[in-house]
Amino acid sequence: TMLRLMEGKGLVEHVEEGRSFIYTARFSRDDTAKRFLERVFDGMASQLVLSLLRSEQVSSEELARMQVLIREAQKQKRNGEGDKA
């Protein structure tokens, strides 16, 4: 029932194999994250990060990893590699 509801909302699709339905997601993890950012935070990644930080659910290790990812993204932007969308 849940998968049929999700299919009705366009989130999954199915193919029939014999008497079975095989369901697959219609959106990738990145697509879903982008849609979430647009809908909930008006496309402002800084607001998403601020919300995470305020929730105090981000460990020191996660913060360090996020800093590394931000530095990598900045390097890509400077090199013109980050403008692919």
C-alpha distances in whole Angstrom, upper triangle without the diagonal:
4,5,5,6,9,10,11,13,14,14,13,13,13,16,16,18,19,16,14,12,14,12,15,16,18,20,22,23,26,24,22,25,27,24,24,28,28,26,27,30,32,32,35,34,37,35,32,35,36,33,33,36,36,34,36,33,35,37,41,39,37,39,41,39,38,42,42,39,41,44,43,41,44,46,44,44,48,48,46,43,41,41,38,35
4,5,5,6,9,10,11,12,11,11,12,13,16,17,19,21,18,16,13,14,11,13,13,15,17,19,19,23,21,18,21,23,21,21,24,25,23,23,27,28,29,31,31,33,31,28,31,33,30,29,33,33,30,32,29,31,33,37,36,33,35,38,35,34,38,38,36,37,40,39,37,41,43,40,41,45,45,43,40,37,37,35,32
4,5,5,6,9,10,10,9,7,9,9,13,14,16,18,16,13,10,10,8,10,10,12,15,17,18,21,19,17,20,22,20,20,24,24,23,24,27,28,28,31,30,33,32,29,31,33,30,30,33,34,31,33,30,32,34,37,36,33,35,37,35,34,37,38,34,36,39,38,36,39,41,39,39,43,43,41,38,35,35,33,30
4,5,5,6,9,10,10,8,9,9,12,13,16,18,16,13,10,12,9,12,12,13,16,19,20,23,21,19,22,24,21,22,26,26,24,25,29,29,30,32,32,35,34,31,33,35,33,32,36,36,34,36,33,35,37,40,39,36,38,41,38,37,40,40,37,39,42,40,38,42,44,41,41,45,45,43,40,37,37,34,31
4,5,5,6,9,9,9,11,12,16,17,20,22,20,17,14,15,12,14,13,14,16,19,20,22,20,18,21,22,19,19,23,23,21,22,26,26,27,30,30,33,31,28,31,33,30,30,34,34,31,34,31,33,36,39,38,35,37,39,37,35,39,39,36,37,41,39,37,40,42,40,40,44,44,42,39,36,36,33,30
4,5,5,6,5,6,8,11,14,17,19,22,20,17,14,13,10,11,9,10,12,15,16,18,16,14,17,19,16,16,20,20,18,20,23,24,24,27,27,30,28,25,28,30,28,27,31,31,29,32,29,30,33,36,35,32,34,36,33,32,36,36,33,34,37,36,34,37,39,36,36,40,40,38,35,33,32,30,26
4,5,5,6,5,6,8,12,14,17,19,18,15,12,12,9,10,9,9,12,15,17,19,17,15,19,20,17,18,22,22,20,22,25,26,26,29,29,32,31,28,31,33,30,30,34,35,32,35,32,33,36,39,37,34,36,38,35,34,37,38,34,35,39,37,35,38,40,37,37,41,41,38,35,33,32,30,26
4,5,8,8,9,11,14,16,20,22,20,18,15,15,12,13,12,12,14,18,20,21,19,17,21,21,18,19,23,22,20,22,25,25,26,29,29,33,31,29,32,34,31,31,35,35,33,36,34,35,38,41,40,36,38,40,38,36,39,40,36,37,41,39,37,40,42,39,39,42,42,40,37,35,34,31,28
4,6,8,10,13,16,19,22,25,23,21,17,17,14,13,12,11,12,16,17,19,16,14,17,18,14,15,19,18,16,18,22,22,22,25,26,29,27,25,28,30,28,28,32,32,30,33,31,32,35,38,37,33,35,37,35,33,36,37,33,34,37,36,33,36,38,36,35,39,39,37,34,32,31,28,25
4,6,7,11,14,17,20,23,22,20,16,15,12,11,9,7,9,13,15,17,14,12,16,16,14,15,19,18,16,19,22,22,22,25,25,29,27,25,28,30,28,28,32,33,31,34,31,32,35,38,36,33,34,37,34,32,35,35,32,33,36,34,32,35,36,34,33,37,37,34,32,29,28,26,22
4,7,11,14,17,20,23,22,19,15,14,10,9,6,6,7,10,12,14,11,10,14,15,12,13,17,17,16,18,21,21,21,24,23,27,26,23,26,28,26,26,29,30,28,31,28,29,31,34,33,29,31,33,30,29,32,32,29,30,33,32,29,32,34,32,32,35,35,33,30,28,27,25,21
4,7,11,14,16,19,18,15,12,10,6,5,4,5,8,11,13,15,13,12,16,17,15,17,20,20,19,21,24,24,24,27,26,30,29,26,28,31,29,28,32,33,31,33,30,31,33,36,34,31,33,35,32,30,34,34,30,32,35,33,31,34,36,33,33,37,37,34,32,29,29,26,23
4,7,10,13,16,16,13,9,8,6,6,7,7,10,13,16,18,16,15,19,20,18,20,23,23,22,25,27,28,27,30,29,33,32,29,32,34,32,32,35,37,34,37,34,34,36,39,37,34,36,38,35,34,37,36,33,35,38,35,33,37,38,35,35,39,38,36,33,31,31,28,25
4,7,10,12,12,10,6,5,4,6,9,10,13,16,18,21,19,19,22,23,22,23,27,27,26,28,31,31,30,33,33,36,35,32,35,38,35,34,38,39,37,39,36,36,38,41,39,36,39,40,37,36,39,39,35,37,40,38,36,40,41,38,38,42,41,39,36,34,34,30,28
4,7,10,10,8,6,5,7,9,12,12,16,18,21,23,22,22,25,26,25,27,30,30,29,32,34,34,34,37,36,39,39,36,38,41,39,38,41,43,40,42,39,39,41,44,42,39,41,43,39,39,42,41,38,40,42,40,38,42,42,39,40,44,43,40,37,36,35,32,29
4,6,7,6,5,6,9,12,15,16,20,21,24,27,25,25,29,30,29,30,33,33,33,35,38,38,37,40,39,43,42,39,41,44,42,41,44,45,43,45,42,42,44,46,44,41,44,45,42,42,45,44,41,43,46,43,42,45,46,43,44,47,46,44,41,39,39,36,33
4,6,5,6,7,11,13,17,18,22,23,25,28,27,27,30,32,31,32,35,36,35,37,40,40,39,42,41,44,44,41,43,46,43,42,46,47,44,46,43,43,44,47,44,42,45,46,42,42,46,45,42,44,46,44,42,46,47,44,45,48,47,45,42,41,41,37,35
4,6,8,10,14,16,20,22,25,26,29,32,31,30,34,35,34,35,39,39,38,40,43,44,43,45,44,48,47,44,46,49,46,45,49,50,47,49,45,46,47,50,47,45,48,49,46,46,49,48,45,48,50,47,46,50,50,47,49,52,51,49,45,44,44,41,39
4,7,10,13,17,20,22,25,27,29,32,31,30,33,35,34,35,38,39,38,39,42,43,42,45,44,47,46,43,45,48,45,44,48,49,46,48,44,45,46,49,47,45,48,49,46,46,49,48,45,48,50,48,47,50,51,48,50,53,52,50,47,45,45,42,39
4,6,10,13,17,19,22,23,25,28,27,27,30,32,30,31,35,35,34,36,39,40,39,42,40,44,43,40,42,44,42,40,44,45,42,44,40,41,43,45,43,41,44,45,42,42,45,45,42,44,47,44,43,47,48,45,46,50,49,47,43,42,42,39,36
4,6,10,13,15,18,20,22,25,24,23,27,28,27,28,31,32,31,32,35,36,35,38,37,40,40,36,38,41,39,38,41,42,40,41,38,39,40,43,41,39,41,43,40,39,43,42,39,41,44,42,40,44,45,42,43,47,46,44,40,39,39,36,33
4,7,10,13,16,17,19,22,21,21,24,26,25,26,29,30,29,31,33,34,33,36,34,38,37,34,36,39,37,35,39,40,37,39,36,36,38,40,38,35,38,40,36,36,40,39,36,38,41,38,37,41,41,39,40,43,42,40,37,36,36,32,30
4,7,9,12,14,16,19,18,17,20,22,21,22,25,26,25,27,29,30,29,32,31,34,34,30,32,35,33,32,35,37,34,36,33,33,35,38,36,33,35,37,34,33,37,36,33,35,38,36,34,38,39,36,37,41,40,38,35,33,33,30,27
4,6,9,10,13,15,14,14,17,19,18,19,22,23,23,25,27,28,26,29,28,31,31,28,30,33,31,29,33,34,32,34,31,31,33,35,33,30,33,34,31,30,33,33,30,32,34,32,30,34,35,32,33,37,36,34,31,29,29,26,23
4,6,7,9,12,11,10,14,15,14,16,19,19,19,21,23,24,23,25,24,28,27,24,26,29,27,26,30,31,29,31,28,28,30,33,31,28,30,31,28,27,31,30,27,29,31,29,28,31,32,30,30,34,33,31,28,26,26,23,21
4,7,10,12,9,10,13,14,13,15,18,18,18,20,22,22,21,24,23,27,27,24,26,29,27,27,30,32,30,32,29,29,32,34,32,29,31,32,29,28,31,30,27,28,31,29,27,30,32,29,29,33,32,30,27,25,24,21,18
4,7,8,6,6,10,10,10,12,14,15,15,17,19,19,18,21,20,23,23,20,23,26,24,24,27,29,27,29,27,26,29,31,29,26,27,29,26,24,27,27,23,25,28,25,23,27,28,25,25,29,29,27,24,21,21,18,15
4,5,5,6,9,10,11,12,14,15,16,18,19,20,18,20,19,22,22,19,21,24,23,22,25,27,26,28,25,24,26,28,26,23,25,26,22,21,24,24,20,22,25,22,20,24,25,22,23,27,26,24,21,19,19,17,14
4,5,5,6,9,10,10,12,14,15,16,17,18,16,18,16,19,20,16,18,21,20,19,22,24,22,24,21,20,22,24,22,19,21,22,19,18,21,21,17,19,22,20,19,22,24,21,22,26,26,24,21,18,19,17,15
4,5,5,6,9,10,10,12,14,15,16,16,14,16,14,17,18,15,16,20,19,18,21,23,23,24,22,20,23,24,22,19,20,21,18,17,19,19,15,17,20,18,15,19,20,18,19,22,22,20,17,15,16,13,11
4,5,5,6,9,10,11,12,14,15,15,13,15,14,18,18,16,18,21,20,20,23,25,24,26,24,23,25,27,26,22,23,25,22,20,23,22,19,20,22,21,18,21,23,20,20,24,24,22,19,16,16,14,11
4,5,5,6,9,10,10,12,13,14,13,15,14,18,17,14,17,20,18,18,21,23,21,24,21,21,24,26,25,21,22,24,21,19,23,23,19,20,24,22,20,23,25,23,23,26,27,25,22,19,19,17,14
4,5,5,6,9,10,10,11,12,10,12,11,14,14,11,13,16,15,14,18,19,19,21,18,18,21,23,22,18,19,21,18,16,19,20,16,17,20,19,17,20,22,20,20,24,24,23,20,17,18,16,13
4,5,5,6,9,10,10,10,8,10,10,13,14,11,14,17,16,16,19,21,21,23,21,20,23,25,24,20,21,23,20,17,20,20,17,17,20,19,16,19,21,19,18,22,23,21,18,15,15,14,11
4,5,5,6,8,10,10,9,12,12,15,15,13,16,18,17,17,21,22,21,24,22,22,25,27,27,23,23,26,23,20,23,24,20,20,24,23,20,22,25,23,22,25,26,24,22,19,18,17,13
4,5,5,6,8,9,8,11,10,14,12,10,13,15,14,14,18,18,18,20,19,19,22,25,24,21,21,24,22,19,22,23,20,20,23,23,20,22,25,23,23,26,28,26,24,20,20,19,16
4,6,6,5,6,5,7,7,10,9,7,11,13,12,13,16,17,17,19,18,18,22,23,23,19,19,22,20,17,19,21,18,17,21,20,17,19,22,21,20,23,25,23,21,18,18,17,15
4,6,6,5,4,7,9,12,11,10,14,15,15,16,19,20,20,23,22,22,25,27,27,23,23,25,23,20,22,24,20,19,23,23,19,21,24,22,21,24,26,23,22,18,18,17,14
4,6,6,7,10,12,14,12,11,15,16,15,16,19,20,20,23,22,22,26,28,28,24,24,27,25,22,25,26,23,22,26,26,23,25,28,26,24,28,29,27,26,22,21,21,18
4,6,8,9,10,12,10,9,12,13,11,13,16,16,16,19,19,19,23,25,26,22,22,25,24,21,23,25,22,21,25,25,22,24,27,26,25,28,30,28,27,23,23,23,20
4,5,6,7,9,6,6,10,11,10,12,15,15,15,18,18,19,22,24,25,21,20,23,22,19,21,23,20,19,22,23,20,21,25,24,22,25,27,26,25,21,21,21,18
4,6,9,10,9,10,13,14,13,16,18,18,19,22,22,22,26,27,28,24,23,26,25,21,23,25,22,20,23,24,21,22,25,24,22,25,27,25,24,20,19,20,17
4,6,9,9,9,12,13,13,15,17,18,19,22,22,21,24,26,26,22,21,23,22,18,20,22,19,17,20,20,17,18,21,20,18,21,23,21,20,16,16,16,14
4,5,5,7,9,10,11,13,15,16,17,20,20,19,22,23,24,20,19,21,20,16,18,20,17,15,18,19,16,16,20,19,17,20,22,21,20,17,16,18,16
4,5,5,6,9,10,11,12,14,16,17,17,16,19,20,20,16,15,17,16,13,14,16,13,12,15,16,13,14,18,17,16,19,21,20,19,15,16,17,15
4,5,5,6,9,10,10,12,14,16,16,15,18,18,19,16,14,16,16,12,13,16,14,12,15,16,14,14,18,18,17,19,22,21,21,17,18,20,18
4,5,5,6,9,10,10,12,15,15,15,18,19,21,17,16,19,18,15,16,19,17,15,18,20,17,18,22,22,20,23,25,24,24,20,21,22,20
4,5,5,6,9,10,11,13,13,12,16,18,18,15,14,17,16,13,15,18,15,14,18,19,17,18,21,21,20,23,25,24,23,20,21,21,19
4,5,5,6,9,10,11,11,10,13,14,15,12,10,13,13,10,12,15,13,12,15,17,15,16,20,20,19,22,24,24,23,19,21,22,20
4,5,5,6,9,10,12,11,14,15,17,14,12,15,16,13,14,17,16,14,18,20,18,19,22,23,22,24,27,26,26,22,24,25,24
4,5,5,6,9,10,10,14,16,18,15,14,17,17,14,16,19,18,17,20,22,20,22,25,25,24,27,29,29,28,24,25,26,24
4,5,5,7,7,7,11,13,14,11,10,14,14,12,14,17,16,15,19,20,19,21,24,24,24,26,29,28,27,24,25,26,24
4,5,5,7,6,10,11,13,11,9,13,14,12,13,16,16,15,18,20,20,21,24,25,24,26,29,29,28,25,27,28,26
4,5,8,9,12,14,16,14,13,16,18,15,17,20,20,19,22,24,23,24,27,28,27,30,32,32,31,28,29,30,29
4,5,8,11,14,16,14,13,17,18,16,18,21,20,20,23,25,24,25,29,29,29,31,34,34,32,29,30,31,29
4,6,8,10,13,11,11,15,16,15,16,19,20,19,22,24,24,25,28,29,29,31,34,34,32,29,31,32,31
4,6,10,11,10,10,14,14,14,16,19,18,19,22,23,23,25,28,28,29,31,33,33,31,28,30,31,29
4,7,8,6,7,10,11,10,12,15,15,16,18,20,20,22,24,25,26,28,30,30,28,26,28,28,27
4,5,5,6,9,10,11,12,14,15,16,19,20,21,23,25,26,27,29,30,31,29,27,30,30,30
4,5,5,6,9,10,11,13,14,15,17,19,20,21,23,25,26,27,29,30,29,27,30,30,30
4,5,5,6,9,10,11,12,14,16,17,18,20,22,23,25,26,27,29,27,25,28,29,29
4,5,5,6,9,10,10,12,14,15,16,18,20,21,22,24,26,27,25,22,25,26,25
4,5,5,6,9,10,10,12,14,15,16,19,20,21,23,24,26,24,22,25,26,25
4,5,5,6,9,10,11,13,14,15,17,19,20,21,23,25,23,21,25,25,26
4,5,5,6,9,10,11,12,14,16,17,18,20,21,23,21,19,22,23,23
4,5,5,6,9,10,10,12,14,15,16,18,20,21,19,17,20,21,21
4,5,5,6,9,10,11,12,14,15,17,19,20,19,17,20,21,22
4,5,5,6,9,10,11,12,14,16,17,18,17,16,19,20,21
4,5,5,6,9,10,11,12,14,15,16,14,13,16,17,18
4,5,5,6,9,10,10,12,14,15,14,12,15,16,17
4,5,5,6,9,10,11,12,14,14,12,16,17,19
4,5,5,6,9,10,11,12,11,10,14,15,17
4,5,5,6,9,10,10,9,7,10,12,14
4,5,5,6,9,10,10,8,11,14,16
4,5,5,6,9,9,9,12,14,17
4,5,5,6,5,5,9,10,13
4,5,5,6,5,7,10,12
4,5,8,8,10,13,16
4,6,8,10,12,15
4,6,6,9,12
4,6,7,10
4,6,8
4,6
4
